[in-house]
Amino acid sequence: MLASAILERIAERTGGPATRLSPAASAALRCYRFPGNVRELENILERAVALAGDDVLMADDLLLPGPEVDLQIESEPTPADEEPAAAGAEAGTAAPTVYELV
């Protein structure tokens, strides 16, 4: 709802048509942590509206920093993905997975 309100305000300010978020763009925004809070959300949306060639913003238009995630397809872990963690957990030597956002 906040993103929609910001997009409406951008449209009023620029005099252009209201831009909408695609489902994938909406999902990408929900997954992003926003270390800059609302101000960062405003900046991301303003940049996306300025650079987008359409009135519907796609996830790629947002240029969110961090690892790329395919929001369209959720894949099941394969047995090969699960084996090392399971083997380490049984031996009591499994290290926690650490993800770093860049």
Buried (B, 14 or more C-beta within 10 A) or exposed (E): EEBBEBBEBBBEEEEEEEBBBBEBBBBBBEEBEEEEEEEBBBEBBBEBBEEBEEEEBBBBBBEBEEEEEEBEEEEEEEEEEEEEEEEEEEEEEEEEEEEEEE
